[in-house]
Amino acid sequence: MARSLTKGPFVEPKLLKKIEGKKPQTTGVINTWYRRSQISPEMVGFKFGVHNGKTHIEVLVTEDMVGHRLGEFSPTKKFVRHGGKMQKELEIKKKESEIAAAKAAKPEAAAAPKK
């Protein structure tokens, strides 16, 4: 549900205190668990370590991110490719064919007459 415009954006006050009066170049990574906090213009340039449930993922805040939430840039699920044993075998065959094609192309380039 969208937040009411009269209330304004939700930015965690403790997070603003951490960056208050500091410069982005001198400040290191600021670890935070406040994934729901929106990114404000004051946060641009800072690096935040946003917790994803297991570790902190480094997020460098840019101007394009203003208005979004910190949690949007720290995915909580890791994608493991589809397929099993068959898919792995197909990928190995594909790599082998690419290597064979590359090796076949090298002797042709070396045999070409030089001017």
N, CA, C and O atoms as CSV, one atom per row, in Angstrom:
chain,resi,resn,atom,element,x,y,z
A,1,MET,N,N,0.838,-1.174,0.000
A,1,MET,CA,C,0.000,0.000,0.000
A,1,MET,C,C,0.888,1.245,0.000
A,1,MET,O,O,1.882,1.314,0.723
A,2,ALA,N,N,0.516,2.218,-0.818
A,2,ALA,CA,C,1.296,3.444,-0.909
A,2,ALA,C,C,1.117,4.288,0.347
A,2,ALA,O,O,0.055,4.278,0.970
A,3,ARG,N,N,2.146,5.004,0.704
A,3,ARG,CA,C,2.086,5.857,1.882
A,3,ARG,C,C,1.371,7.159,1.518
A,3,ARG,O,O,1.519,7.663,0.405
A,4,SER,N,N,0.605,7.693,2.453
A,4,SER,CA,C,-0.128,8.933,2.231
A,4,SER,C,C,0.838,10.078,1.962
A,4,SER,O,O,1.881,10.186,2.608
A,5,LEU,N,N,0.490,10.924,1.016
A,5,LEU,CA,C,1.359,12.057,0.669
A,5,LEU,C,C,1.462,13.058,1.815
A,5,LEU,O,O,2.472,13.749,1.944
A,6,THR,N,N,0.418,13.143,2.652
A,6,THR,CA,C,0.473,14.080,3.766
A,6,THR,C,C,1.468,13.647,4.834
A,6,THR,O,O,2.023,14.481,5.548
A,7,LYS,N,N,1.689,12.352,4.939
A,7,LYS,CA,C,2.640,11.835,5.927
A,7,LYS,C,C,4.081,12.006,5.465
A,7,LYS,O,O,4.975,12.193,6.289
A,8,GLY,N,N,4.314,11.943,4.169
A,8,GLY,CA,C,5.668,12.064,3.656
A,8,GLY,C,C,6.391,10.731,3.662
A,8,GLY,O,O,5.849,9.731,4.133
A,9,PRO,N,N,7.611,10.709,3.145
A,9,PRO,CA,C,8.359,9.440,3.079
A,9,PRO,C,C,8.831,9.002,4.458
A,9,PRO,O,O,9.075,9.827,5.339
A,10,PHE,N,N,8.956,7.678,4.631
A,10,PHE,CA,C,9.450,7.146,5.894
A,10,PHE,C,C,10.952,6.939,5.787
A,10,PHE,O,O,11.425,6.093,5.029
A,11,VAL,N,N,11.685,7.718,6.553
A,11,VAL,CA,C,13.134,7.549,6.635
A,11,VAL,C,C,13.457,7.337,8.101
A,11,VAL,O,O,13.075,8.138,8.954
A,12,GLU,N,N,14.161,6.258,8.386
A,12,GLU,CA,C,14.488,5.916,9.766
A,12,GLU,C,C,15.338,7.026,10.397
A,12,GLU,O,O,16.405,7.344,9.872
A,13,PRO,N,N,14.889,7.620,11.509
A,13,PRO,CA,C,15.644,8.710,12.152
A,13,PRO,C,C,17.049,8.288,12.595
A,13,PRO,O,O,17.985,9.083,12.510
A,14,LYS,N,N,17.205,7.054,13.065
A,14,LYS,CA,C,18.532,6.593,13.502
A,14,LYS,C,C,19.506,6.532,12.328
A,14,LYS,O,O,20.705,6.761,12.492
A,15,LEU,N,N,18.983,6.223,11.149
A,15,LEU,CA,C,19.812,6.155,9.950
A,15,LEU,C,C,20.280,7.554,9.551
A,15,LEU,O,O,21.421,7.737,9.126
A,16,LEU,N,N,19.396,8.531,9.690
A,16,LEU,CA,C,19.771,9.916,9.376
A,16,LEU,C,C,20.807,10.443,10.369
A,16,LEU,O,O,21.681,11.226,9.998
A,17,LYS,N,N,20.710,10.010,11.638
A,17,LYS,CA,C,21.692,10.429,12.645
A,17,LYS,C,C,23.076,9.899,12.313
A,17,LYS,O,O,24.079,10.572,12.551
A,18,LYS,N,N,23.132,8.676,11.756
A,18,LYS,CA,C,24.418,8.080,11.427
A,18,LYS,C,C,25.151,8.843,10.323
A,18,LYS,O,O,26.381,8.870,10.309
A,19,ILE,N,N,24.405,9.468,9.390
A,19,ILE,CA,C,25.059,10.179,8.291
A,19,ILE,C,C,25.125,11.688,8.519
A,19,ILE,O,O,25.732,12.413,7.730
A,20,GLU,N,N,24.510,12.150,9.582
A,20,GLU,CA,C,24.455,13.581,9.867
A,20,GLU,C,C,25.850,14.166,10.086
A,20,GLU,O,O,26.598,13.695,10.942
A,21,GLY,N,N,26.190,15.185,9.315
A,21,GLY,CA,C,27.466,15.884,9.467
A,21,GLY,C,C,28.674,15.130,8.935
A,21,GLY,O,O,29.804,15.558,9.169
A,22,LYS,N,N,28.477,14.031,8.232
A,22,LYS,CA,C,29.598,13.250,7.704
A,22,LYS,C,C,29.679,13.408,6.191
A,22,LYS,O,O,28.697,13.756,5.534
A,23,LYS,N,N,30.862,13.146,5.653
A,23,LYS,CA,C,31.071,13.222,4.211
A,23,LYS,C,C,31.120,11.798,3.650
A,23,LYS,O,O,31.692,10.907,4.277
A,24,PRO,N,N,30.519,11.577,2.463
A,24,PRO,CA,C,30.497,10.222,1.885
A,24,PRO,C,C,31.887,9.652,1.602
A,24,PRO,O,O,32.083,8.440,1.694
A,25,GLN,N,N,32.854,10.505,1.261
A,25,GLN,CA,C,34.186,10.009,0.903
A,25,GLN,C,C,34.928,9.456,2.118
A,25,GLN,O,O,35.653,8.468,2.002
A,26,THR,N,N,34.755,10.080,3.271
A,26,THR,CA,C,35.495,9.673,4.457
A,26,THR,C,C,34.793,8.579,5.260
A,26,THR,O,O,35.431,7.862,6.030
A,27,THR,N,N,33.484,8.454,5.078
A,27,THR,CA,C,32.712,7.469,5.829
A,27,THR,C,C,32.785,6.120,5.126
A,27,THR,O,O,32.668,6.051,3.902
A,28,GLY,N,N,32.971,5.080,5.868
A,28,GLY,CA,C,33.001,3.727,5.308
A,28,GLY,C,C,31.590,3.214,5.079
A,28,GLY,O,O,30.660,3.991,4.860
A,29,VAL,N,N,31.446,1.921,5.133
A,29,VAL,CA,C,30.136,1.293,4.947
A,29,VAL,C,C,29.335,1.419,6.237
A,29,VAL,O,O,29.831,1.107,7.319
A,30,ILE,N,N,28.095,1.876,6.114
A,30,ILE,CA,C,27.198,2.019,7.260
A,30,ILE,C,C,26.253,0.823,7.250
A,30,ILE,O,O,25.359,0.744,6.408
A,31,ASN,N,N,26.447,-0.109,8.183
A,31,ASN,CA,C,25.596,-1.291,8.246
A,31,ASN,C,C,24.237,-0.947,8.828
A,31,ASN,O,O,24.131,-0.210,9.808
A,32,THR,N,N,23.189,-1.499,8.200
A,32,THR,CA,C,21.841,-1.215,8.661
A,32,THR,C,C,20.928,-2.409,8.436
A,32,THR,O,O,21.124,-3.207,7.520
A,33,TRP,N,N,19.929,-2.507,9.298
A,33,TRP,CA,C,18.896,-3.526,9.159
A,33,TRP,C,C,17.586,-2.889,8.722
A,33,TRP,O,O,16.579,-3.584,8.589
A,34,TYR,N,N,17.581,-1.570,8.495
A,34,TYR,CA,C,16.364,-0.839,8.140
A,34,TYR,C,C,16.112,-0.923,6.640
A,34,TYR,O,O,16.347,0.043,5.914
A,35,ARG,N,N,15.638,-2.066,6.180
A,35,ARG,CA,C,15.353,-2.273,4.763
A,35,ARG,C,C,14.152,-1.444,4.311
A,35,ARG,O,O,14.051,-1.100,3.133
A,36,ARG,N,N,13.245,-1.120,5.224
A,36,ARG,CA,C,12.015,-0.416,4.857
A,36,ARG,C,C,12.216,1.094,4.722
A,36,ARG,O,O,11.325,1.797,4.244
A,37,SER,N,N,13.353,1.584,5.129
A,37,SER,CA,C,13.616,3.017,5.093
A,37,SER,C,C,13.809,3.491,3.650
A,37,SER,O,O,14.526,2.868,2.866
A,38,GLN,N,N,13.154,4.604,3.319
A,38,GLN,CA,C,13.303,5.164,1.977
A,38,GLN,C,C,14.616,5.918,1.873
A,38,GLN,O,O,15.156,6.394,2.871
A,39,ILE,N,N,15.123,6.021,0.646
A,39,ILE,CA,C,16.381,6.726,0.407
A,39,ILE,C,C,16.066,8.199,0.194
A,39,ILE,O,O,15.269,8.556,-0.675
A,40,SER,N,N,16.696,9.046,0.992
A,40,SER,CA,C,16.489,10.492,0.888
A,40,SER,C,C,17.683,11.120,0.161
A,40,SER,O,O,18.734,10.490,0.041
A,41,PRO,N,N,17.530,12.340,-0.316
A,41,PRO,CA,C,18.631,13.006,-1.035
A,41,PRO,C,C,19.898,13.175,-0.193
A,41,PRO,O,O,20.992,13.266,-0.750
A,42,GLU,N,N,19.770,13.218,1.140
A,42,GLU,CA,C,20.946,13.366,2.002
A,42,GLU,C,C,21.828,12.115,1.972
A,42,GLU,O,O,23.010,12.182,2.308
A,43,MET,N,N,21.260,10.983,1.574
A,43,MET,CA,C,21.989,9.710,1.587
A,43,MET,C,C,22.826,9.481,0.331
A,43,MET,O,O,23.603,8.527,0.278
A,44,VAL,N,N,22.683,10.334,-0.674
A,44,VAL,CA,C,23.382,10.133,-1.948
A,44,VAL,C,C,24.892,10.177,-1.730
A,44,VAL,O,O,25.412,11.104,-1.109
A,45,GLY,N,N,25.586,9.170,-2.247
A,45,GLY,CA,C,27.038,9.087,-2.134
A,45,GLY,C,C,27.525,8.169,-1.027
A,45,GLY,O,O,28.676,7.733,-1.052
A,46,PHE,N,N,26.681,7.869,-0.066
A,46,PHE,CA,C,27.073,7.004,1.046
A,46,PHE,C,C,26.948,5.533,0.649
A,46,PHE,O,O,26.153,5.175,-0.219
A,47,LYS,N,N,27.748,4.691,1.301
A,47,LYS,CA,C,27.656,3.249,1.111
A,47,LYS,C,C,26.960,2.654,2.328
A,47,LYS,O,O,27.370,2.875,3.468
A,48,PHE,N,N,25.909,1.902,2.066
A,48,PHE,CA,C,25.168,1.249,3.128
A,48,PHE,C,C,25.332,-0.259,2.994
A,48,PHE,O,O,25.306,-0.799,1.888
A,49,GLY,N,N,25.499,-0.928,4.118
A,49,GLY,CA,C,25.499,-2.385,4.157
A,49,GLY,C,C,24.105,-2.812,4.559
A,49,GLY,O,O,23.783,-2.834,5.747
A,50,VAL,N,N,23.262,-3.156,3.580
A,50,VAL,CA,C,21.867,-3.493,3.842
A,50,VAL,C,C,21.764,-4.989,4.115
A,50,VAL,O,O,22.211,-5.807,3.311
A,51,HIS,N,N,21.179,-5.335,5.242
A,51,HIS,CA,C,21.087,-6.735,5.669
A,51,HIS,C,C,20.033,-7.461,4.842
A,51,HIS,O,O,18.926,-6.956,4.660
A,52,ASN,N,N,20.379,-8.653,4.339
A,52,ASN,CA,C,19.429,-9.420,3.533
A,52,ASN,C,C,18.906,-10.645,4.274
A,52,ASN,O,O,18.258,-11.499,3.670
A,53,GLY,N,N,19.173,-10.741,5.556
A,53,GLY,CA,C,18.745,-11.886,6.348
A,53,GLY,C,C,19.900,-12.771,6.734
A,53,GLY,O,O,19.811,-13.543,7.689
A,54,LYS,N,N,20.996,-12.663,5.986
A,54,LYS,CA,C,22.165,-13.485,6.269
A,54,LYS,C,C,23.422,-12.629,6.373
A,54,LYS,O,O,24.195,-12.773,7.320
A,55,THR,N,N,23.628,-11.751,5.417
A,55,THR,CA,C,24.817,-10.892,5.396
A,55,THR,C,C,24.404,-9.467,5.031
A,55,THR,O,O,23.252,-9.202,4.687
A,56,HIS,N,N,25.362,-8.574,5.117
A,56,HIS,CA,C,25.138,-7.196,4.689
A,56,HIS,C,C,25.644,-7.053,3.262
A,56,HIS,O,O,26.791,-7.389,2.969
A,57,ILE,N,N,24.793,-6.556,2.376
A,57,ILE,CA,C,25.167,-6.339,0.983
A,57,ILE,C,C,25.433,-4.854,0.800
A,57,ILE,O,O,24.609,-4.014,1.163
A,58,GLU,N,N,26.611,-4.535,0.223
A,58,GLU,CA,C,27.012,-3.147,0.041
A,58,GLU,C,C,26.183,-2.484,-1.059
A,58,GLU,O,O,26.055,-3.020,-2.160
A,59,VAL,N,N,25.620,-1.312,-0.750
A,59,VAL,CA,C,24.820,-0.557,-1.704
A,59,VAL,C,C,25.353,0.867,-1.734
A,59,VAL,O,O,25.351,1.559,-0.715
A,60,LEU,N,N,25.811,1.305,-2.908
A,60,LEU,CA,C,26.250,2.687,-3.083
A,60,LEU,C,C,25.049,3.473,-3.578
A,60,LEU,O,O,24.525,3.183,-4.653
A,61,VAL,N,N,24.608,4.454,-2.823
A,61,VAL,CA,C,23.403,5.207,-3.142
A,61,VAL,C,C,23.719,6.274,-4.197
A,61,VAL,O,O,24.644,7.070,-4.036
A,62,THR,N,N,22.928,6.272,-5.282
A,62,THR,CA,C,23.057,7.277,-6.337
A,62,THR,C,C,21.780,8.110,-6.395
A,62,THR,O,O,20.812,7.829,-5.688
A,63,GLU,N,N,21.788,9.127,-7.236
A,63,GLU,CA,C,20.627,10.022,-7.336
A,63,GLU,C,C,19.399,9.303,-7.878
A,63,GLU,O,O,18.272,9.668,-7.544
A,64,ASP,N,N,19.606,8.284,-8.711
A,64,ASP,CA,C,18.472,7.555,-9.285
A,64,ASP,C,C,17.713,6.755,-8.240
A,64,ASP,O,O,16.551,6.409,-8.454
A,65,MET,N,N,18.343,6.456,-7.122
A,65,MET,CA,C,17.738,5.612,-6.094
A,65,MET,C,C,16.848,6.389,-5.127
A,65,MET,O,O,16.136,5.774,-4.333
A,66,VAL,N,N,16.867,7.707,-5.171
A,66,VAL,CA,C,16.092,8.523,-4.225
A,66,VAL,C,C,14.607,8.209,-4.389
A,66,VAL,O,O,14.078,8.224,-5.500
A,67,GLY,N,N,13.946,7.928,-3.276
A,67,GLY,CA,C,12.525,7.600,-3.278
A,67,GLY,C,C,12.272,6.104,-3.191
A,67,GLY,O,O,11.172,5.682,-2.835
A,68,HIS,N,N,13.278,5.296,-3.511
A,68,HIS,CA,C,13.142,3.848,-3.391
A,68,HIS,C,C,13.492,3.425,-1.965
A,68,HIS,O,O,13.947,4.240,-1.162
A,69,ARG,N,N,13.279,2.174,-1.665
A,69,ARG,CA,C,13.608,1.643,-0.345
A,69,ARG,C,C,14.961,0.951,-0.389
A,69,ARG,O,O,15.372,0.450,-1.436
A,70,LEU,N,N,15.658,0.922,0.746
A,70,LEU,CA,C,16.975,0.282,0.801
A,70,LEU,C,C,16.897,-1.209,0.486
A,70,LEU,O,O,17.807,-1.760,-0.135
A,71,GLY,N,N,15.825,-1.862,0.905
A,71,GLY,CA,C,15.677,-3.293,0.700
A,71,GLY,C,C,15.564,-3.700,-0.757
A,71,GLY,O,O,15.794,-4.864,-1.084
A,72,GLU,N,N,15.214,-2.768,-1.648
A,72,GLU,CA,C,15.077,-3.089,-3.062
A,72,GLU,C,C,16.427,-3.437,-3.694
A,72,GLU,O,O,16.476,-4.121,-4.717
A,73,PHE,N,N,17.500,-2.977,-3.100
A,73,PHE,CA,C,18.824,-3.158,-3.679
A,73,PHE,C,C,19.630,-4.240,-2.962
A,73,PHE,O,O,20.827,-4.395,-3.201
A,74,SER,N,N,18.971,-4.976,-2.095
A,74,SER,CA,C,19.614,-6.066,-1.372
A,74,SER,C,C,18.724,-7.303,-1.467
A,74,SER,O,O,17.897,-7.532,-0.585
A,75,PRO,N,N,18.881,-8.108,-2.530
A,75,PRO,CA,C,17.996,-9.261,-2.713
A,75,PRO,C,C,18.145,-10.293,-1.596
A,75,PRO,O,O,19.247,-10.555,-1.115
A,76,THR,N,N,17.020,-10.870,-1.199
A,76,THR,CA,C,17.025,-11.827,-0.089
A,76,THR,C,C,17.089,-13.268,-0.565
A,76,THR,O,O,17.370,-14.173,0.222
A,77,LYS,N,N,16.833,-13.484,-1.837
A,77,LYS,CA,C,16.854,-14.851,-2.362
A,77,LYS,C,C,17.939,-14.988,-3.416
A,77,LYS,O,O,18.165,-14.082,-4.219
A,78,LYS,N,N,18.600,-16.123,-3.401
A,78,LYS,CA,C,19.672,-16.397,-4.350
A,78,LYS,C,C,19.131,-17.333,-5.426
A,78,LYS,O,O,18.600,-18.399,-5.117
A,79,PHE,N,N,19.267,-16.930,-6.695
A,79,PHE,CA,C,18.771,-17.762,-7.786
A,79,PHE,C,C,19.783,-18.848,-8.097
A,79,PHE,O,O,20.953,-18.565,-8.354
A,80,VAL,N,N,19.331,-20.080,-8.072
A,80,VAL,CA,C,20.138,-21.215,-8.478
A,80,VAL,C,C,19.535,-21.685,-9.792
A,80,VAL,O,O,18.326,-21.904,-9.874
A,81,ARG,N,N,20.351,-21.841,-10.809
A,81,ARG,CA,C,19.841,-22.101,-12.153
A,81,ARG,C,C,18.936,-23.320,-12.204
A,81,ARG,O,O,19.022,-24.225,-11.374
A,82,HIS,N,N,18.064,-23.315,-13.206
A,82,HIS,CA,C,17.140,-24.415,-13.403
A,82,HIS,C,C,17.860,-25.607,-14.024
A,82,HIS,O,O,18.961,-25.478,-14.560
A,83,GLY,N,N,17.234,-26.739,-13.942
A,83,GLY,CA,C,17.790,-27.936,-14.542
A,83,GLY,C,C,18.637,-28.690,-13.544
A,83,GLY,O,O,19.018,-28.159,-12.500
A,84,GLY,N,N,18.923,-29.915,-13.873
A,84,GLY,CA,C,19.726,-30.730,-12.976
A,84,GLY,C,C,20.906,-31.292,-13.726
A,84,GLY,O,O,21.685,-30.562,-14.339
A,85,LYS,N,N,21.024,-32.599,-13.667
A,85,LYS,CA,C,22.146,-33.297,-14.273
A,85,LYS,C,C,22.137,-33.144,-15.793
A,85,LYS,O,O,23.185,-32.925,-16.400
A,86,MET,N,N,20.977,-33.256,-16.401
A,86,MET,CA,C,20.864,-33.138,-17.863
A,86,MET,C,C,21.275,-31.751,-18.339
A,86,MET,O,O,21.988,-31.622,-19.334
A,87,GLN,N,N,20.836,-30.730,-17.644
A,87,GLN,CA,C,21.161,-29.352,-18.028
A,87,GLN,C,C,22.663,-29.120,-17.933
A,87,GLN,O,O,23.239,-28.447,-18.788
A,88,LYS,N,N,23.296,-29.663,-16.916
A,88,LYS,CA,C,24.728,-29.504,-16.731
A,88,LYS,C,C,25.495,-30.175,-17.870
A,88,LYS,O,O,26.472,-29.621,-18.374
A,89,GLU,N,N,25.050,-31.376,-18.279
A,89,GLU,CA,C,25.689,-32.077,-19.383
A,89,GLU,C,C,25.571,-31.297,-20.684
A,89,GLU,O,O,26.521,-31.237,-21.464
A,90,LEU,N,N,24.402,-30.697,-20.920
A,90,LEU,CA,C,24.207,-29.901,-22.136
A,90,LEU,C,C,25.140,-28.690,-22.162
A,90,LEU,O,O,25.692,-28.352,-23.209
A,91,GLU,N,N,25.314,-28.041,-21.013
A,91,GLU,CA,C,26.197,-26.877,-20.945
A,91,GLU,C,C,27.651,-27.273,-21.177
A,91,GLU,O,O,28.391,-26.528,-21.820
A,92,ILE,N,N,28.072,-28.416,-20.673
A,92,ILE,CA,C,29.447,-28.893,-20.878
A,92,ILE,C,C,29.684,-29.176,-22.358
A,92,ILE,O,O,30.734,-28.822,-22.895
A,93,LYS,N,N,28.711,-29.816,-23.025
A,93,LYS,CA,C,28.833,-30.098,-24.455
A,93,LYS,C,C,28.914,-28.803,-25.263
A,93,LYS,O,O,29.681,-28.706,-26.221
A,94,LYS,N,N,28.125,-27.825,-24.874
A,94,LYS,CA,C,28.121,-26.541,-25.580
A,94,LYS,C,C,29.483,-25.859,-25.441
A,94,LYS,O,O,30.000,-25.324,-26.422
A,95,LYS,N,N,30.070,-25.866,-24.252
A,95,LYS,CA,C,31.391,-25.276,-24.040
A,95,LYS,C,C,32.454,-25.997,-24.854
A,95,LYS,O,O,33.330,-25.361,-25.440
A,96,GLU,N,N,32.378,-27.335,-24.893
A,96,GLU,CA,C,33.348,-28.111,-25.663
A,96,GLU,C,C,33.269,-27.786,-27.146
A,96,GLU,O,O,34.295,-27.693,-27.821
A,97,SER,N,N,32.056,-27.613,-27.653
A,97,SER,CA,C,31.905,-27.286,-29.073
A,97,SER,C,C,32.436,-25.883,-29.375
A,97,SER,O,O,33.009,-25.660,-30.441
A,98,GLU,N,N,32.252,-24.940,-28.454
A,98,GLU,CA,C,32.791,-23.589,-28.633
A,98,GLU,C,C,34.314,-23.598,-28.638
A,98,GLU,O,O,34.940,-22.891,-29.429
A,99,ILE,N,N,34.910,-24.394,-27.759
A,99,ILE,CA,C,36.373,-24.506,-27.695
A,99,ILE,C,C,36.905,-25.132,-28.979
A,99,ILE,O,O,37.917,-24.685,-29.518
A,100,ALA,N,N,36.219,-26.177,-29.472
A,100,ALA,CA,C,36.637,-26.837,-30.711
A,100,ALA,C,C,36.535,-25.874,-31.898
A,100,ALA,O,O,37.404,-25.873,-32.769
A,101,ALA,N,N,35.494,-25.070,-31.935
A,101,ALA,CA,C,35.327,-24.098,-33.014
A,101,ALA,C,C,36.412,-23.028,-32.958
A,101,ALA,O,O,36.903,-22.590,-33.998
A,102,ALA,N,N,36.783,-22.612,-31.776
A,102,ALA,CA,C,37.829,-21.600,-31.617
A,102,ALA,C,C,39.180,-22.155,-32.046
A,102,ALA,O,O,39.970,-21.444,-32.668
A,103,LYS,N,N,39.458,-23.424,-31.722
A,103,LYS,CA,C,40.722,-24.047,-32.122
A,103,LYS,C,C,40.785,-24.222,-33.633
A,103,LYS,O,O,41.852,-24.080,-34.232
A,104,ALA,N,N,39.649,-24.528,-34.252
A,104,ALA,CA,C,39.607,-24.699,-35.708
A,104,ALA,C,C,39.808,-23.367,-36.416
A,104,ALA,O,O,40.358,-23.338,-37.516
A,105,ALA,N,N,39.383,-22.284,-35.822
A,105,ALA,CA,C,39.509,-20.965,-36.436
A,105,ALA,C,C,40.943,-20.445,-36.356
A,105,ALA,O,O,41.352,-19.670,-37.221
A,106,LYS,N,N,41.707,-20.838,-35.363
A,106,LYS,CA,C,43.081,-20.346,-35.196
A,106,LYS,C,C,44.007,-20.779,-36.326
A,106,LYS,O,O,44.734,-19.934,-36.849
A,107,PRO,N,N,44.024,-22.070,-36.740
A,107,PRO,CA,C,44.929,-22.463,-37.822
A,107,PRO,C,C,44.594,-21.775,-39.152
A,107,PRO,O,O,45.495,-21.493,-39.941
A,108,GLU,N,N,43.312,-21.503,-39.408
A,108,GLU,CA,C,42.928,-20.814,-40.627
A,108,GLU,C,C,43.487,-19.401,-40.653
A,108,GLU,O,O,43.919,-18.929,-41.704
A,109,ALA,N,N,43.485,-18.730,-39.536
A,109,ALA,CA,C,43.999,-17.361,-39.448
A,109,ALA,C,C,45.527,-17.364,-39.618
A,109,ALA,O,O,46.078,-16.432,-40.205
A,110,ALA,N,N,46.208,-18.386,-39.120
A,110,ALA,CA,C,47.661,-18.469,-39.224
A,110,ALA,C,C,48.091,-18.833,-40.651
A,110,ALA,O,O,49.171,-18.430,-41.084
A,111,ALA,N,N,47.272,-19.582,-41.382
A,111,ALA,CA,C,47.615,-20.027,-42.740
A,111,ALA,C,C,47.345,-18.953,-43.785
A,111,ALA,O,O,47.797,-19.090,-44.922
A,112,ALA,N,N,46.642,-17.915,-43.449
A,112,ALA,CA,C,46.327,-16.838,-44.401
A,112,ALA,C,C,47.628,-16.151,-44.824
A,112,ALA,O,O,48.505,-15.913,-43.993
A,113,PRO,N,N,47.752,-15.829,-46.138
A,113,PRO,CA,C,48.997,-15.187,-46.625
A,113,PRO,C,C,49.118,-13.762,-46.073
A,113,PRO,O,O,48.130,-13.039,-45.945
A,114,LYS,N,N,50.349,-13.386,-45.755
A,114,LYS,CA,C,50.617,-12.042,-45.236
A,114,LYS,C,C,51.069,-11.153,-46.376
A,114,LYS,O,O,51.756,-11.610,-47.289
A,115,LYS,N,N,50.691,-9.899,-46.331
A,115,LYS,CA,C,51.066,-8.935,-47.381
A,115,LYS,C,C,52.273,-8.149,-47.002
A,115,LYS,O,O,52.721,-7.298,-47.769
